[in-house]
Amino acid sequence: MTGAPTTARETAGRPAPDPGRTGRTLLALAFAGMAVAVQQTLVLPMLPQLMDRFDAPITDVTWVFTASLLAGAVATPLLTRFGDMYGKKRMIVLALALLLAGSVVCALSGSLVVLIAGRALQGVSASMIPLAIGMIRDTFPRERVTTAIGVVSATMGAGGSAGMIVTGLIATRTDSHRPVFWIAGAMAAAGLVLVGTAARDVGVRAGGRPDYPGVAVLAAWLICLLLGISEGNAWGWTSGGVLGLFGAAAVLCAVWVVIELRVRAPLVRLNLLVGPRSLSANIASALLGFSMFAAFTLIAGFVQARPDAVGYGLGGSVLDVGLYMLPSTVTMLVFSFMAGRIAARIGPAFTLAIGSAFAGLCYAWLAVSNSHVYDMLAFSSIQGIGFGIAYAALGTLAIQHVPMDQSGIASGINSLVRTTGGSIAGAVTASVLAGQVMAGTDVPSLAAYELCFWVVAAGSVVAAIVALVHGFRHHD
């Protein structure tokens, strides 16, 4: 079986897809996804600059990134559930409107607190990608779903690289943080116009009432968990604050499970999280989120390290980091289009295994050879192949077995665990880099980077194994 079964209930009354209309819808969703991905990475190269501008320690400035992460984690299951209930297009428009508002707040900010508040508004837009995947399943003909999901998913990597390039170009001309946020705002506005005019909402709506207790408790335990992960290095992993946050997350998660099992219309049907066909897709998503996020953090530091000073690195600038990732953008877009054909032949699970294997290969390459420009270009090219194939298949695997009126929340849960995997990647790689430094300095050693590359490669390989087991077990 290579696709989700289509029931009469799912197709009744649904108009035949218009190829021209679906093409415009895909263009609108892909551009909107690019706008969301850009905002996620454009602040990473700016953190040292923001420390100087606001005269703040790195522990305070990292909230510029953490606030966006936490807001996205909390908003994603909520807005995707609302998308199933009230319409996915409405929620996509809301997410983009908050991205626009947050960008304006950030561009006008004169203090770190206001900047962080604006970043939290921007972070809500992370829910746009799973909403778009749900809309694609509602709108597109069955044979084009995997390819369309691949195109939208590829914007995560392409937008991440674009964010680095935008910040690098601006950093060479000004030390102000405002221009990058005006650019993010302009992209959000353009995305709003495109989605508003081109996208259509034809999906089955679940109806029902919002599960407000489930929303509140889910938000509470996600904030505790991700805050503990994000601040583990700064506060200390055995500190009372971090252990208290993890303990609170565990207790609140247990309470949340009880709530979701008892309410008539739960925010999250737990079978979408840990059901026999969902669990493997969510585990793979967490592992691939770990791998992709690690690329943005590890590669930025490695490329900018100066070989004449520390004995490794490429001595590049912030702009160079983005340029080195351009091959990944190209190959990701190309292979995301090919993923649909591959999945039609062998199924999304085995397709995911192939993509994950390529993702592991690119990090293994850097662990073995990393001293030349061609090493970084090869890494980038192979990474794009891997994630282009894997994310297209993963999006399909996450939703193919669920009813149409639950596709938004199923995709949202899959996106949420990917975000959690990315958060863990930041904590793990930071711990390794901080724990293995050059003698008499706080500069990470080459061995520390190479160990990180091996760890991330192992995560991708495990994702491939999980996908293979799923494919053989469920014959997807």
C-alpha positions in Angstrom: 0.0 0.0 0.0 1.5 3.3 -1.0 -1.1 5.8 0.0 -3.9 6.4 2.5 -7.2 4.7 1.8 -9.8 7.1 0.5 -13.3 6.5 1.9 -16.6 7.7 0.5 -17.0 10.0 3.5 -13.7 11.7 2.6 -14.5 12.3 -1.0 -18.2 12.9 -1.0 -19.0 16.3 -2.3 -15.4 17.1 -3.0 -14.9 18.8 -6.4 -12.4 17.3 -8.9 -9.0 19.1 -8.4 -8.2 21.7 -11.0 -4.5 21.3 -11.9 -4.1 25.1 -12.4 -5.7 25.9 -9.0 -3.7 23.2 -7.2 -0.5 24.6 -8.8 -1.3 28.1 -7.5 -2.1 26.7 -4.1 1.2 24.9 -3.9 3.1 28.0 -4.9 1.3 30.0 -2.2 1.9 27.4 0.5 5.6 26.9 -0.5 6.3 30.7 -0.4 4.5 31.0 2.9 6.6 28.1 4.2 9.7 29.8 3.1 8.7 32.9 5.0 8.2 30.9 8.2 11.5 29.0 7.8 13.5 32.3 7.2 12.3 33.7 10.5 13.5 30.6 12.3 17.1 30.9 11.4 17.8 34.6 10.7 18.5 35.4 14.3 21.1 32.7 14.9 24.0 34.6 13.4 22.8 37.8 15.1 23.1 36.7 18.7 26.6 38.0 19.3 25.6 41.3 17.8 22.5 41.5 20.0 24.6 40.9 23.1 26.6 44.1 22.3 23.6 46.1 21.2 21.5 45.5 24.3 24.5 45.0 26.7 23.1 41.7 27.8 24.6 38.3 28.6 24.2 35.4 26.2 21.8 33.7 28.7 19.4 36.6 28.2 20.0 37.0 24.4 19.3 33.3 23.7 15.7 34.0 24.6 15.5 35.7 21.2 15.6 32.2 19.8 14.1 30.2 22.6 10.9 32.4 22.8 10.1 31.6 19.1 10.8 27.9 19.7 8.5 27.7 22.7 5.7 29.7 21.1 5.8 27.5 18.0 5.7 24.3 20.1 2.6 25.5 22.1 0.8 26.9 19.1 1.3 24.1 16.7 -1.0 21.4 18.2 -3.6 24.1 19.0 -3.8 25.8 15.6 -3.6 22.5 13.7 -6.6 21.2 15.8 -8.4 24.4 15.1 -7.6 24.0 11.4 -9.4 20.6 11.4 -12.3 22.2 13.3 -12.7 25.6 11.5 -10.7 25.4 8.3 -7.0 25.2 7.6 -6.9 28.3 5.4 -8.2 30.5 8.3 -5.5 29.2 10.6 -2.7 29.6 8.0 -3.8 33.2 7.5 -3.8 33.7 11.3 -0.3 32.2 11.6 1.0 34.5 8.8 -0.7 37.5 10.3 1.1 36.9 13.6 4.4 36.4 11.7 3.8 39.8 10.1 2.9 41.4 13.4 5.8 39.9 15.2 8.2 41.0 12.5 7.0 44.6 12.8 7.4 44.5 16.6 10.9 43.1 16.3 11.8 45.7 13.6 10.6 48.6 15.9 12.0 47.1 19.1 14.3 49.3 21.2 14.8 46.8 24.1 15.5 43.1 24.4 12.2 42.5 26.2 10.2 43.9 23.3 12.4 42.0 20.8 11.7 38.7 22.6 8.0 39.4 22.7 8.0 40.0 18.9 9.9 36.7 18.4 7.3 34.9 20.4 4.6 36.2 18.0 6.7 35.2 15.0 7.1 31.7 16.5 3.4 31.0 16.3 3.9 30.8 12.5 5.6 27.4 12.9 2.2 25.9 12.8 1.8 26.9 9.2 3.8 24.0 7.8 1.7 21.2 9.3 -1.5 23.1 8.4 -0.2 23.4 4.8 0.5 19.6 4.8 -3.1 19.0 5.9 -4.5 21.3 3.3 -2.5 19.5 0.6 -4.0 16.2 1.6 -7.5 17.8 1.4 -6.9 19.5 -1.9 -4.5 17.6 -4.1 -5.2 14.4 -6.1 -3.9 11.4 -4.3 -1.0 10.7 -6.7 0.4 14.2 -6.2 0.2 14.4 -2.4 3.7 13.2 -1.6 5.3 15.4 -4.2 3.4 18.5 -3.0 4.2 17.7 0.7 7.9 17.4 -0.3 7.9 20.8 -2.0 6.4 22.5 1.1 8.6 20.5 3.5 11.7 21.4 1.4 11.1 25.1 2.2 12.2 24.4 5.8 15.8 23.7 4.6 15.7 26.3 1.8 14.3 29.0 4.0 16.8 28.1 6.7 19.7 28.7 4.3 18.0 31.8 2.9 17.7 33.2 6.5 21.5 32.8 6.9 22.2 34.5 3.6 19.9 37.4 4.3 21.5 38.0 7.7 25.0 37.6 6.3 24.4 40.2 3.5 22.9 42.7 5.9 25.6 42.1 8.5 28.2 43.3 6.0 26.5 46.6 5.7 25.0 47.5 9.0 25.0 46.5 12.7 21.3 47.1 13.1 18.9 44.2 13.7 16.0 46.0 12.1 16.4 45.4 8.4 16.3 41.6 8.7 12.9 41.8 10.5 11.5 44.3 7.9 12.4 41.7 5.2 10.7 38.9 7.3 7.7 41.1 7.5 7.6 41.8 3.8 7.8 38.0 3.1 4.9 37.4 5.6 2.8 40.0 3.9 3.5 38.5 0.4 2.6 35.1 1.8 -0.7 36.4 3.2 -1.7 37.8 -0.2 -0.7 34.6 -2.0 -2.5 32.3 0.4 -5.6 34.6 0.5 -6.0 34.7 -3.2 -4.7 31.3 -4.4 -5.4 28.7 -1.6 -8.7 27.0 -1.1 -10.1 25.1 1.8 -12.2 22.0 0.8 -11.4 19.6 3.7 -13.9 17.9 5.9 -14.2 19.8 9.2 -14.3 18.0 12.5 -16.5 20.4 14.4 -16.8 20.1 18.1 -15.7 22.4 21.0 -12.1 23.3 21.8 -10.5 21.2 24.6 -9.4 24.2 26.7 -8.1 22.2 29.7 -6.0 20.0 27.3 -4.7 23.2 25.6 -3.6 24.7 28.9 -1.9 21.7 30.4 -0.2 20.8 27.0 1.2 24.3 26.9 2.4 24.1 30.5 4.3 20.8 30.1 5.8 21.7 26.7 7.1 25.0 28.1 8.6 23.2 31.1 10.2 20.5 28.9 11.6 22.8 26.2 12.7 25.4 28.7 14.6 22.8 30.6 16.3 21.6 27.4 17.1 25.1 26.2 18.5 26.3 29.4 20.3 23.1 30.5 23.7 24.2 29.4 23.4 27.7 30.9 21.9 26.6 34.3 23.5 23.2 34.6 21.9 19.9 33.8 21.8 18.9 37.5 20.7 22.3 38.8 17.5 22.5 40.8 15.9 24.7 38.1 16.5 22.3 35.3 15.6 19.2 37.3 12.5 21.0 38.6 11.4 21.8 35.1 11.8 18.3 33.9 9.9 17.0 37.0 7.1 19.4 36.4 7.0 18.5 32.7 6.6 14.8 33.6 3.8 15.4 36.1 2.0 17.8 33.8 2.3 15.4 30.9 0.7 12.6 33.0 -2.1 15.0 33.9 -2.5 15.9 30.3 -2.8 12.2 29.2 -5.5 11.7 31.8 -7.4 14.7 30.5 -7.1 13.6 26.8 -8.4 10.1 27.7 -11.4 11.4 29.5 -12.7 14.4 27.4 -15.2 13.7 24.7 -13.4 15.7 22.0 -9.7 15.8 23.0 -7.2 18.2 21.6 -4.9 15.3 20.6 -6.2 11.8 20.1 -3.3 9.9 21.7 -3.3 7.3 18.9 -2.0 10.0 16.7 1.0 10.3 19.0 1.7 6.8 20.1 -0.6 4.6 18.0 0.9 1.6 16.2 1.2 3.4 12.8 1.9 6.9 14.3 4.7 6.1 16.7 7.3 5.2 14.1 6.5 8.3 12.0 6.9 10.5 15.1 10.1 8.9 16.3 11.6 9.3 12.8 10.4 12.9 12.8 12.2 13.6 16.1 15.4 12.1 14.9 15.3 14.0 11.6 14.5 17.2 13.4 17.6 16.5 15.5 19.7 16.1 12.3 18.4 19.2 10.5 18.6 21.6 13.5 22.1 20.3 14.2 23.1 21.4 10.7 22.2 25.1 11.4 24.1 25.2 14.7 27.2 23.0 14.0 27.9 24.2 10.4 27.6 27.8 11.3 30.3 27.5 14.0 32.5 25.1 12.0 32.5 27.2 8.8 33.4 30.4 10.7 36.3 28.8 12.7 39.7 30.0 11.5 42.2 27.3 10.7 45.1 29.6 11.4 43.8 30.2 14.9 42.3 26.9 16.0 43.6 24.4 13.4 40.2 23.6 11.7 37.3 25.3 10.0 37.1 27.2 6.8 37.5 30.8 8.0 34.2 31.9 6.5 31.8 34.7 7.3 28.1 34.6 8.3 27.3 35.0 4.6 29.6 32.1 3.7 27.6 29.8 5.9 24.5 30.5 3.9 26.4 30.2 0.6 27.8 26.8 1.6 24.3 25.6 2.2 23.0 26.7 -1.2 23.7 23.2 -2.8 21.5 21.7 -0.1 18.7 24.1 -1.1 19.0 23.1 -4.8 19.2 19.3 -4.2 16.4 19.5 -1.6 14.0 21.1 -4.0 14.9 18.7 -6.9 14.6 15.5 -4.8 11.4 16.7 -3.1 9.8 16.6 -6.5 11.2 13.1 -7.1 10.0 11.8 -3.8 6.5 11.3 -5.0 7.5 9.0 -7.8 9.8 7.0 -5.4 7.0 6.7 -2.8 4.5 5.5 -5.5 6.8 2.6 -6.3 8.1 1.5 -2.9 5.9 3.3 -0.3 6.5 6.2 1.9 8.2 4.2 4.7 10.9 2.8 2.5 11.3 6.2 0.8 11.8 7.7 4.3 14.5 5.1 5.0 16.4 6.1 1.8 16.2 9.8 2.6 17.3 9.2 6.2 20.3 7.1 5.0 21.5 9.9 2.8 21.1 12.3 5.7 23.3 10.1 7.8 25.8 9.8 5.0 26.4 13.6 4.7 27.3 13.9 8.4 29.5 10.8 8.3 31.3 12.5 5.4 32.1 15.5 7.5 33.2 13.3 10.5 35.8 11.7 8.2 36.8 14.6 6.0 36.2 18.3 6.8 39.2 20.3 5.9 38.4 21.4 2.4 35.8 23.5 0.7 34.7 20.6 -1.4 33.9 18.6 1.8 31.4 21.2 2.9 29.9 21.4 -0.6 29.6 17.6 -0.8 28.0 17.6 2.7 25.5 20.2 1.6 24.6 18.5 -1.6 24.0 15.1 0.0 22.1 16.6 2.9 19.7 18.2 0.4 19.1 14.8 -1.2 18.4 13.2 2.1 16.1 15.7 3.6 14.3 16.4 0.3 13.3 12.7 0.1 12.8 12.1 3.8 10.6 15.1 4.7 8.3 14.5 1.7 7.9 10.8 2.7 7.6 11.7 6.4 4.8 14.2 5.8 2.8 11.5 3.9 3.6 8.8 6.5 2.3 11.0 9.3 -1.2 11.5 7.8 -1.9 8.7 5.4 -3.6 6.4 8.0 -5.8 9.1 9.7 -9.3 10.3 8.8 -9.3 13.4 6.7 -10.8 15.5 9.5 -7.7 14.7 11.7 -5.0 15.3 9.1 -4.1 18.8 10.5 -3.6 17.7 14.0 -1.8 14.5 13.0 0.7 16.6 10.9 0.9 19.1 13.8 1.9 16.4 16.3 4.5 15.2 13.9 5.8 18.7 13.5 5.8 19.1 17.3 8.0 16.1 17.9 10.4 17.4 15.1 10.7 20.7 17.0 11.4 18.8 20.2 14.1 16.8 18.4 15.6 20.1 17.2 15.7 21.4 20.7 17.5 18.3 21.9 20.0 18.7 19.1 20.9 22.1 20.3 21.4 20.9 23.9 23.3 17.8 23.0 25.7 19.5 20.5 26.3 22.4 22.8 27.1 20.0 25.7 29.6 18.1 23.5 31.3 21.3 22.2 31.5 22.8 25.7 32.9 19.5 27.2 35.8 19.0 24.7 37.7 22.3 24.3 41.3 23.1 23.3 43.7 23.3 26.2 43.6 26.6 28.0 40.7 27.9 26.0 36.9 27.6 25.8 37.1 26.9 22.0 35.7 23.5 21.0 38.2 21.1 19.6 38.1 19.4 16.2 37.4 16.1 18.0 34.3 17.7 19.6 32.9 18.7 16.2 33.7 15.3 14.7 32.0 13.5 17.6 28.9 15.7 17.0 28.9 14.8 13.4 29.0 11.1 14.3 26.2 11.5 16.8 23.9 13.2 14.3 24.8 10.7 11.6 23.7 7.9 14.1 20.4 9.7 14.7 19.7 9.7 11.0 20.6 6.0 10.6 18.3 5.1 13.5 15.5 7.0 11.7 16.2 4.9 8.6 16.0 1.7 10.7 12.7 2.8 12.3 11.3 3.5 8.8 12.4 0.1 7.5 10.7 -1.7 10.4 7.5 0.3 9.9 7.6 -0.5 6.2 8.0 -4.3 6.7 5.5 -4.3 9.6 2.7 -2.3 7.9 3.5 -2.9 4.3 3.4 0.8 3.5 
